[in-house]
Amino acid sequence: MAPKKIGAGKADSSILAKISNTNIVSQGRRSACDAVYVSKKLLRSTGKAAWFAGTTFLILVVPLIIEMGRDQELGELELEQASLLGVPPAGALM
């Protein structure tokens, strides 16, 4: 059996207790907690901003794109009908 070190366990734990109870360690812990709190809030706000921008794009821009596509289709349909009916294109009347 290995020889026991007398008092080594208590000395180590008391030194760690003294170090962990110092003012600088407490300030470090508070700073770390504050940094985590601010980071979480920043990530949450960034996510909300991205969601807001995405939904705004969908609500405002997508209907415009759809309408532009419809207008183009209507113009192509009018040209096709005019060519089938034998009517000259609108630019040729001038």
MOPAC internal coordinates of N, CA, C and O (Angstrom, degrees):
PM7 1SCF
backbone

  N    0.0000 0     0.00 0     0.00 0    0    0    0
  C    1.4452 1     0.00 0     0.00 0    1    0    0
  C    1.5325 1   108.99 1     0.00 0    2    1    0
  O    1.2310 1   120.70 1   -38.75 1    3    2    1
  N    1.3319 1   116.26 1   141.25 1    3    2    1
  C    1.4598 1   120.36 1  -177.61 1    5    3    2
  C    1.5203 1   110.18 1   -74.59 1    6    5    3
  O    1.2310 1   120.76 1   -32.44 1    7    6    5
  N    1.3234 1   116.15 1   147.56 1    7    6    5
  C    1.4685 1   118.27 1   179.26 1    9    7    6
  C    1.5255 1   110.79 1   -68.16 1   10    9    7
  O    1.2310 1   120.88 1   -36.46 1   11   10    9
  N    1.3121 1   115.92 1   143.54 1   11   10    9
  C    1.4769 1   121.84 1  -179.34 1   13   11   10
  C    1.5222 1   109.11 1   -85.36 1   14   13   11
  O    1.2310 1   121.51 1   -38.45 1   15   14   13
  N    1.3178 1   114.72 1   141.55 1   15   14   13
  C    1.4573 1   119.30 1   174.58 1   17   15   14
  C    1.5213 1   107.43 1   -89.82 1   18   17   15
  O    1.2310 1   120.61 1   -56.67 1   19   18   17
  N    1.2621 1   116.45 1   123.33 1   19   18   17
  C    1.4533 1   120.55 1  -175.31 1   21   19   18
  C    1.5275 1   109.57 1   -80.96 1   22   21   19
  O    1.2310 1   120.99 1   -55.15 1   23   22   21
  N    1.3326 1   115.71 1   124.85 1   23   22   21
  C    1.4644 1   121.17 1   175.27 1   25   23   22
  C    1.5042 1   115.72 1    76.20 1   26   25   23
  O    1.2310 1   119.01 1  -176.62 1   27   26   25
  N    1.3308 1   119.49 1     3.38 1   27   26   25
  C    1.4628 1   120.62 1  -177.41 1   29   27   26
  C    1.5242 1   111.73 1   -68.36 1   30   29   27
  O    1.2310 1   120.19 1   141.63 1   31   30   29
  N    1.3225 1   117.23 1   -38.37 1   31   30   29
  C    1.4563 1   120.57 1  -178.60 1   33   31   30
  C    1.5149 1   112.41 1   -65.66 1   34   33   31
  O    1.2310 1   120.59 1   136.95 1   35   34   33
  N    1.3159 1   116.47 1   -43.05 1   35   34   33
  C    1.4662 1   119.98 1  -179.08 1   37   35   34
  C    1.5217 1   111.03 1   -69.89 1   38   37   35
  O    1.2310 1   120.33 1   141.93 1   39   38   37
  N    1.3108 1   116.97 1   -38.07 1   39   38   37
  C    1.4614 1   119.88 1  -178.85 1   41   39   38
  C    1.5231 1   110.38 1   -66.15 1   42   41   39
  O    1.2310 1   120.55 1   137.96 1   43   42   41
  N    1.3385 1   116.55 1   -42.04 1   43   42   41
  C    1.4594 1   119.78 1   179.91 1   45   43   42
  C    1.5236 1   110.84 1   -64.64 1   46   45   43
  O    1.2310 1   120.17 1   135.41 1   47   46   45
  N    1.3134 1   117.27 1   -44.59 1   47   46   45
  C    1.4542 1   120.04 1  -177.35 1   49   47   46
  C    1.5232 1   111.00 1   -69.82 1   50   49   47
  O    1.2310 1   119.68 1   145.27 1   51   50   49
  N    1.3091 1   118.21 1   -34.73 1   51   50   49
  C    1.4650 1   119.10 1   179.81 1   53   51   50
  C    1.5284 1   110.57 1   -72.22 1   54   53   51
  O    1.2310 1   119.83 1   145.16 1   55   54   53
  N    1.3188 1   117.94 1   -34.84 1   55   54   53
  C    1.4682 1   120.45 1   176.81 1   57   55   54
  C    1.5237 1   110.01 1   -66.25 1   58   57   55
  O    1.2310 1   120.82 1   135.80 1   59   58   57
  N    1.3471 1   116.03 1   -44.20 1   59   58   57
  C    1.4648 1   119.46 1   177.64 1   61   59   58
  C    1.5176 1   111.09 1   -63.09 1   62   61   59
  O    1.2310 1   120.23 1   141.00 1   63   62   61
  N    1.3207 1   117.17 1   -39.00 1   63   62   61
  C    1.4618 1   120.91 1   178.86 1   65   63   62
  C    1.5231 1   110.38 1   -64.32 1   66   65   63
  O    1.2310 1   120.66 1   137.95 1   67   66   65
  N    1.3296 1   116.34 1   -42.05 1   67   66   65
  C    1.4712 1   119.73 1   179.26 1   69   67   66
  C    1.5318 1   110.69 1   -64.27 1   70   69   67
  O    1.2310 1   120.75 1   137.88 1   71   70   69
  N    1.3255 1   116.17 1   -42.12 1   71   70   69
  C    1.4684 1   119.56 1  -178.51 1   73   71   70
  C    1.5288 1   110.50 1   -68.65 1   74   73   71
  O    1.2310 1   120.41 1   137.44 1   75   74   73
  N    1.3374 1   116.82 1   -42.56 1   75   74   73
  C    1.4646 1   119.18 1  -176.20 1   77   75   74
  C    1.5205 1   112.41 1   -72.81 1   78   77   75
  O    1.2310 1   119.87 1   162.71 1   79   78   77
  N    1.3189 1   117.85 1   -17.29 1   79   78   77
  C    1.4612 1   120.65 1   178.70 1   81   79   78
  C    1.5220 1   112.82 1   -95.42 1   82   81   79
  O    1.2310 1   119.78 1  -172.47 1   83   82   81
  N    1.3152 1   118.02 1     7.53 1   83   82   81
  C    1.4633 1   119.66 1  -179.70 1   85   83   82
  C    1.5232 1   110.35 1   -75.91 1   86   85   83
  O    1.2310 1   121.72 1   -18.89 1   87   86   85
  N    1.2973 1   114.32 1   161.11 1   87   86   85
  C    1.4664 1   121.54 1  -177.34 1   89   87   86
  C    1.5311 1   111.58 1   -65.35 1   90   89   87
  O    1.2310 1   120.34 1   140.25 1   91   90   89
  N    1.3187 1   116.96 1   -39.75 1   91   90   89
  C    1.4671 1   120.69 1  -177.57 1   93   91   90
  C    1.5228 1   111.11 1   -65.30 1   94   93   91
  O    1.2310 1   120.28 1   142.64 1   95   94   93
  N    1.3298 1   117.06 1   -37.36 1   95   94   93
  C    1.4649 1   120.67 1   178.80 1   97   95   94
  C    1.5306 1   109.60 1   -68.44 1   98   97   95
  O    1.2310 1   120.53 1   139.39 1   99   98   97
  N    1.3220 1   116.60 1   -40.61 1   99   98   97
  C    1.4689 1   120.02 1   178.39 1  101   99   98
  C    1.5292 1   110.89 1   -62.93 1  102  101   99
  O    1.2310 1   120.37 1   137.86 1  103  102  101
  N    1.3265 1   116.90 1   -42.14 1  103  102  101
  C    1.4673 1   120.36 1   178.14 1  105  103  102
  C    1.5269 1   110.76 1   -64.76 1  106  105  103
  O    1.2310 1   120.52 1   141.29 1  107  106  105
  N    1.3283 1   116.61 1   -38.71 1  107  106  105
  C    1.4642 1   120.44 1   177.81 1  109  107  106
  C    1.5168 1   111.61 1   -62.70 1  110  109  107
  O    1.2310 1   120.68 1   136.86 1  111  110  109
  N    1.3346 1   116.31 1   -43.14 1  111  110  109
  C    1.4714 1   120.15 1   177.58 1  113  111  110
  C    1.5156 1   111.27 1   -61.97 1  114  113  111
  O    1.2310 1   120.62 1   134.37 1  115  114  113
  N    1.3397 1   116.41 1   -45.63 1  115  114  113
  C    1.4765 1   119.77 1   179.32 1  117  115  114
  C    1.5218 1   110.72 1   -61.55 1  118  117  115
  O    1.2310 1   120.54 1   138.45 1  119  118  117
  N    1.3218 1   116.57 1   -41.55 1  119  118  117
  C    1.4650 1   120.27 1   179.31 1  121  119  118
  C    1.5212 1   111.39 1   -64.20 1  122  121  119
  O    1.2310 1   120.73 1   139.31 1  123  122  121
  N    1.3261 1   116.21 1   -40.69 1  123  122  121
  C    1.4644 1   120.10 1   178.77 1  125  123  122
  C    1.5249 1   110.59 1   -64.92 1  126  125  123
  O    1.2310 1   120.32 1   136.92 1  127  126  125
  N    1.3255 1   117.00 1   -43.08 1  127  126  125
  C    1.4713 1   120.52 1   178.52 1  129  127  126
  C    1.5247 1   110.90 1   -64.00 1  130  129  127
  O    1.2310 1   120.42 1   138.80 1  131  130  129
  N    1.3306 1   116.80 1   -41.20 1  131  130  129
  C    1.4653 1   120.27 1   177.81 1  133  131  130
  C    1.5247 1   111.37 1   -63.20 1  134  133  131
  O    1.2310 1   120.75 1   139.27 1  135  134  133
  N    1.3273 1   116.17 1   -40.73 1  135  134  133
  C    1.4692 1   119.96 1   179.42 1  137  135  134
  C    1.5238 1   110.88 1   -64.40 1  138  137  135
  O    1.2310 1   120.04 1   139.70 1  139  138  137
  N    1.3223 1   117.54 1   -40.30 1  139  138  137
  C    1.4686 1   121.04 1   178.02 1  141  139  138
  C    1.5204 1   109.99 1   -64.87 1  142  141  139
  O    1.2310 1   120.21 1   137.02 1  143  142  141
  N    1.3289 1   117.20 1   -42.98 1  143  142  141
  C    1.4616 1   121.85 1  -179.87 1  145  143  142
  C    1.5296 1   110.83 1   -61.16 1  146  145  143
  O    1.2310 1   120.56 1   132.52 1  147  146  145
  N    1.3306 1   116.53 1   -47.48 1  147  146  145
  C    1.4718 1   120.60 1  -179.86 1  149  147  146
  C    1.5277 1   110.53 1   -64.92 1  150  149  147
  O    1.2310 1   120.15 1   140.24 1  151  150  149
  N    1.3213 1   117.32 1   -39.76 1  151  150  149
  C    1.4726 1   120.63 1   179.40 1  153  151  150
  C    1.5131 1   111.07 1   -62.99 1  154  153  151
  O    1.2310 1   120.17 1   137.37 1  155  154  153
  N    1.3251 1   117.28 1   -42.63 1  155  154  153
  C    1.4678 1   120.27 1   178.26 1  157  155  154
  C    1.5214 1   110.93 1   -62.61 1  158  157  155
  O    1.2310 1   120.42 1   136.06 1  159  158  157
  N    1.3319 1   116.80 1   -43.94 1  159  158  157
  C    1.4667 1   119.75 1   179.62 1  161  159  158
  C    1.5292 1   110.64 1   -64.05 1  162  161  159
  O    1.2310 1   120.53 1   140.01 1  163  162  161
  N    1.3322 1   116.59 1   -39.99 1  163  162  161
  C    1.4643 1   120.42 1   179.77 1  165  163  162
  C    1.5235 1   110.99 1   -64.29 1  166  165  163
  O    1.2310 1   120.46 1   135.45 1  167  166  165
  N    1.3297 1   116.73 1   -44.55 1  167  166  165
  C    1.4625 1   119.77 1   178.37 1  169  167  166
  C    1.5183 1   111.49 1   -63.55 1  170  169  167
  O    1.2310 1   120.57 1   139.35 1  171  170  169
  N    1.3318 1   116.51 1   -40.65 1  171  170  169
  C    1.4639 1   120.08 1   179.32 1  173  171  170
  C    1.5232 1   110.48 1   -63.95 1  174  173  171
  O    1.2310 1   120.03 1   134.59 1  175  174  173
  N    1.3651 1   117.55 1   -45.41 1  175  174  173
  C    1.4615 1   118.94 1   179.39 1  177  175  174
  C    1.5057 1   112.61 1   -66.54 1  178  177  175
  O    1.2310 1   120.25 1   144.00 1  179  178  177
  N    1.3372 1   117.12 1   -36.00 1  179  178  177
  C    1.4579 1   120.09 1   177.42 1  181  179  178
  C    1.5212 1   110.55 1   -63.82 1  182  181  179
  O    1.2310 1   120.70 1   138.77 1  183  182  181
  N    1.3278 1   116.27 1   -41.23 1  183  182  181
  C    1.4599 1   120.29 1   177.49 1  185  183  182
  C    1.5108 1   111.98 1   -63.86 1  186  185  183
  O    1.2310 1   120.63 1   138.70 1  187  186  185
  N    1.3303 1   116.41 1   -41.30 1  187  186  185
  C    1.4708 1   120.31 1   178.42 1  189  187  186
  C    1.5276 1   110.17 1   -64.84 1  190  189  187
  O    1.2310 1   120.17 1   139.01 1  191  190  189
  N    1.3228 1   117.28 1   -40.99 1  191  190  189
  C    1.4620 1   120.73 1   179.62 1  193  191  190
  C    1.5270 1   110.93 1   -64.97 1  194  193  191
  O    1.2310 1   120.41 1   139.77 1  195  194  193
  N    1.3236 1   116.83 1   -40.23 1  195  194  193
  C    1.4637 1   120.13 1   178.35 1  197  195  194
  C    1.5250 1   110.73 1   -65.66 1  198  197  195
  O    1.2310 1   120.15 1   138.74 1  199  198  197
  N    1.3262 1   117.32 1   -41.26 1  199  198  197
  C    1.4678 1   120.89 1   177.73 1  201  199  198
  C    1.5257 1   109.99 1   -63.03 1  202  201  199
  O    1.2310 1   120.43 1   135.72 1  203  202  201
  N    1.3247 1   116.78 1   -44.28 1  203  202  201
  C    1.4646 1   121.77 1  -179.85 1  205  203  202
  C    1.5237 1   110.74 1   -61.61 1  206  205  203
  O    1.2310 1   120.21 1   134.73 1  207  206  205
  N    1.3271 1   117.20 1   -45.27 1  207  206  205
  C    1.4709 1   120.70 1   179.42 1  209  207  206
  C    1.5268 1   110.82 1   -64.21 1  210  209  207
  O    1.2310 1   120.34 1   138.88 1  211  210  209
  N    1.3243 1   116.96 1   -41.12 1  211  210  209
  C    1.4650 1   120.34 1  -179.93 1  213  211  210
  C    1.5108 1   112.67 1   -64.71 1  214  213  211
  O    1.2310 1   120.32 1   134.78 1  215  214  213
  N    1.3280 1   117.00 1   -45.22 1  215  214  213
  C    1.4600 1   119.28 1   179.96 1  217  215  214
  C    1.5247 1   111.01 1   -69.01 1  218  217  215
  O    1.2310 1   120.01 1   143.94 1  219  218  217
  N    1.3203 1   117.58 1   -36.06 1  219  218  217
  C    1.4657 1   119.96 1   177.00 1  221  219  218
  C    1.5223 1   109.99 1   -62.61 1  222  221  219
  O    1.2310 1   120.42 1   138.08 1  223  222  221
  N    1.3214 1   116.81 1   -41.92 1  223  222  221
  C    1.4660 1   120.50 1   177.29 1  225  223  222
  C    1.5209 1   110.26 1   -59.60 1  226  225  223
  O    1.2310 1   120.72 1   133.45 1  227  226  225
  N    1.3316 1   116.23 1   -46.55 1  227  226  225
  C    1.4636 1   119.54 1  -178.69 1  229  227  226
  C    1.5181 1   111.84 1   -63.64 1  230  229  227
  O    1.2310 1   120.11 1   140.88 1  231  230  229
  N    1.3200 1   117.40 1   -39.12 1  231  230  229
  C    1.4624 1   120.66 1  -176.45 1  233  231  230
  C    1.5242 1   111.44 1   -74.99 1  234  233  231
  O    1.2310 1   119.67 1   141.00 1  235  234  233
  N    1.3261 1   118.24 1   -39.00 1  235  234  233
  C    1.4631 1   120.96 1  -173.50 1  237  235  234
  C    1.5226 1   114.47 1   -94.88 1  238  237  235
  O    1.2310 1   119.53 1   139.37 1  239  238  237
  N    1.2972 1   118.50 1   -40.63 1  239  238  237
  C    1.4603 1   121.06 1  -169.77 1  241  239  238
  C    1.5296 1   112.90 1   -92.15 1  242  241  239
  O    1.2310 1   120.09 1   138.80 1  243  242  241
  N    1.3155 1   117.43 1   -41.20 1  243  242  241
  C    1.4662 1   119.71 1  -175.94 1  245  243  242
  C    1.5228 1   112.13 1   -60.68 1  246  245  243
  O    1.2310 1   118.53 1   135.84 1  247  246  245
  N    1.3429 1   120.42 1   -44.16 1  247  246  245
  C    1.4772 1   118.02 1   176.76 1  249  247  246
  C    1.5301 1   113.18 1   -60.36 1  250  249  247
  O    1.2310 1   120.16 1   146.59 1  251  250  249
  N    1.3349 1   117.29 1   -33.41 1  251  250  249
  C    1.4694 1   119.98 1   177.55 1  253  251  250
  C    1.5227 1   110.74 1   -65.95 1  254  253  251
  O    1.2310 1   120.64 1   139.38 1  255  254  253
  N    1.3250 1   116.38 1   -40.62 1  255  254  253
  C    1.4658 1   120.28 1   178.98 1  257  255  254
  C    1.5190 1   110.14 1   -65.11 1  258  257  255
  O    1.2310 1   120.60 1   138.81 1  259  258  257
  N    1.3190 1   116.46 1   -41.19 1  259  258  257
  C    1.4635 1   120.50 1   179.25 1  261  259  258
  C    1.5279 1   110.25 1   -63.82 1  262  261  259
  O    1.2310 1   120.42 1   136.87 1  263  262  261
  N    1.3430 1   116.80 1   -43.13 1  263  262  261
  C    1.4637 1   120.18 1  -179.69 1  265  263  262
  C    1.5253 1   111.26 1   -65.59 1  266  265  263
  O    1.2310 1   119.95 1   141.28 1  267  266  265
  N    1.3253 1   117.70 1   -38.72 1  267  266  265
  C    1.4686 1   120.26 1   177.56 1  269  267  266
  C    1.5218 1   109.81 1   -62.58 1  270  269  267
  O    1.2310 1   120.19 1   140.59 1  271  270  269
  N    1.3119 1   117.25 1   -39.41 1  271  270  269
  C    1.4552 1   120.54 1   177.94 1  273  271  270
  C    1.5189 1   111.36 1   -64.78 1  274  273  271
  O    1.2310 1   120.43 1   140.82 1  275  274  273
  N    1.3289 1   116.78 1   -39.18 1  275  274  273
  C    1.4733 1   120.68 1   177.76 1  277  275  274
  C    1.5224 1   110.64 1   -64.32 1  278  277  275
  O    1.2310 1   120.78 1   135.67 1  279  278  277
  N    1.3380 1   116.12 1   -44.33 1  279  278  277
  C    1.4698 1   119.53 1   179.58 1  281  279  278
  C    1.5197 1   110.56 1   -60.36 1  282  281  279
  O    1.2310 1   120.41 1   138.04 1  283  282  281
  N    1.2999 1   116.83 1   -41.96 1  283  282  281
  C    1.4601 1   120.23 1   179.46 1  285  283  282
  C    1.5278 1   110.22 1   -64.88 1  286  285  283
  O    1.2310 1   120.34 1   137.84 1  287  286  285
  N    1.3261 1   116.96 1   -42.16 1  287  286  285
  C    1.4656 1   120.10 1   178.37 1  289  287  286
  C    1.5219 1   111.25 1   -62.95 1  290  289  287
  O    1.2310 1   120.47 1   139.05 1  291  290  289
  N    1.3421 1   116.71 1   -40.95 1  291  290  289
  C    1.4688 1   120.03 1   178.94 1  293  291  290
  C    1.5272 1   110.97 1   -63.95 1  294  293  291
  O    1.2310 1   120.72 1   138.69 1  295  294  293
  N    1.3287 1   116.22 1   -41.31 1  295  294  293
  C    1.4619 1   119.70 1   178.19 1  297  295  294
  C    1.5168 1   111.54 1   -62.84 1  298  297  295
  O    1.2310 1   120.37 1   137.17 1  299  298  297
  N    1.3221 1   116.89 1   -42.83 1  299  298  297
  C    1.4670 1   120.56 1   177.91 1  301  299  298
  C    1.5247 1   111.07 1   -65.47 1  302  301  299
  O    1.2310 1   120.41 1   141.73 1  303  302  301
  N    1.3339 1   116.83 1   -38.27 1  303  302  301
  C    1.4588 1   121.14 1   179.21 1  305  303  302
  C    1.5304 1   110.43 1   -65.82 1  306  305  303
  O    1.2310 1   120.29 1   139.00 1  307  306  305
  N    1.3374 1   117.05 1   -41.00 1  307  306  305
  C    1.4631 1   120.51 1   178.36 1  309  307  306
  C    1.5332 1   110.98 1   -63.68 1  310  309  307
  O    1.2310 1   120.69 1   138.33 1  311  310  309
  N    1.3342 1   116.28 1   -41.67 1  311  310  309
  C    1.4646 1   119.52 1   178.23 1  313  311  310
  C    1.5227 1   110.91 1   -64.70 1  314  313  311
  O    1.2310 1   120.24 1   140.70 1  315  314  313
  N    1.3039 1   117.15 1   -39.30 1  315  314  313
  C    1.4666 1   120.80 1   179.73 1  317  315  314
  C    1.5211 1   110.54 1   -66.37 1  318  317  315
  O    1.2310 1   120.38 1   136.97 1  319  318  317
  N    1.3454 1   116.87 1   -43.03 1  319  318  317
  C    1.4635 1   120.21 1   178.93 1  321  319  318
  C    1.5293 1   110.97 1   -65.22 1  322  321  319
  O    1.2310 1   120.91 1   139.60 1  323  322  321
  N    1.3100 1   115.87 1   -40.40 1  323  322  321
  C    1.4613 1   119.69 1  -179.70 1  325  323  322
  C    1.5232 1   110.51 1   -64.83 1  326  325  323
  O    1.2310 1   120.32 1   141.24 1  327  326  325
  N    1.3209 1   117.00 1   -38.76 1  327  326  325
  C    1.4647 1   119.04 1   179.84 1  329  327  326
  C    1.5244 1   110.76 1   -70.72 1  330  329  327
  O    1.2310 1   120.16 1   146.53 1  331  330  329
  N    1.3302 1   117.30 1   -33.47 1  331  330  329
  C    1.4620 1   120.17 1   178.11 1  333  331  330
  C    1.5317 1   111.20 1   -70.15 1  334  333  331
  O    1.2310 1   120.60 1   143.40 1  335  334  333
  N    1.3246 1   116.45 1   -36.60 1  335  334  333
  C    1.4618 1   120.82 1  -178.63 1  337  335  334
  C    1.5272 1   111.83 1   -81.83 1  338  337  335
  O    1.2310 1   119.82 1   168.82 1  339  338  337
  N    1.2831 1   117.94 1   -11.18 1  339  338  337
  C    1.4550 1   121.20 1   179.56 1  341  339  338
  C    1.5128 1   113.26 1    82.95 1  342  341  339
  O    1.2310 1   120.27 1  -165.32 1  343  342  341
  N    1.3169 1   117.09 1    14.68 1  343  342  341
  C    1.4550 1   120.27 1   178.82 1  345  343  342
  C    1.5289 1   107.02 1   -82.62 1  346  345  343
  O    1.2310 1   120.32 1   -45.71 1  347  346  345
  N    1.3283 1   116.99 1   134.29 1  347  346  345
  C    1.4664 1   118.86 1   179.55 1  349  347  346
  C    1.5392 1   110.53 1   -66.45 1  350  349  347
  O    1.2310 1   119.84 1   -29.59 1  351  350  349
  N    1.3092 1   117.92 1   150.41 1  351  350  349
  C    1.4643 1   120.29 1   178.38 1  353  351  350
  C    1.5136 1   111.20 1   -58.46 1  354  353  351
  O    1.2310 1   120.31 1   -23.89 1  355  354  353
  N    1.3119 1   117.02 1   156.11 1  355  354  353
  C    1.4674 1   123.07 1  -175.39 1  357  355  354
  C    1.5215 1   111.56 1   -60.50 1  358  357  355
  O    1.2310 1   118.91 1   146.35 1  359  358  357
  N    1.2922 1   119.68 1   -33.65 1  359  358  357
  C    1.4575 1   122.55 1  -179.98 1  361  359  358
  C    1.5219 1   112.74 1   -71.44 1  362  361  359
  O    1.2310 1   119.20 1   159.67 1  363  362  361
  N    1.3254 1   119.13 1   -20.33 1  363  362  361
  C    1.4563 1   122.84 1  -176.57 1  365  363  362
  C    1.5232 1   112.16 1   -81.59 1  366  365  363
  O    1.2310 1   119.30 1   166.91 1  367  366  365
  N    1.3092 1   118.94 1   -13.09 1  367  366  365
  C    1.4700 1   122.78 1  -177.29 1  369  367  366
  C    1.5188 1   111.67 1   -77.21 1  370  369  367
  O    1.2310 1   118.32 1   164.31 1  371  370  369
  N    1.2661 1   120.80 1   -15.69 1  371  370  369
  C    1.4699 1   122.34 1  -175.20 1  373  371  370
  C    1.4776 1   112.03 1   -77.88 1  374  373  371
  O    1.2310 1   120.10 1   180.00 1  375  374  373

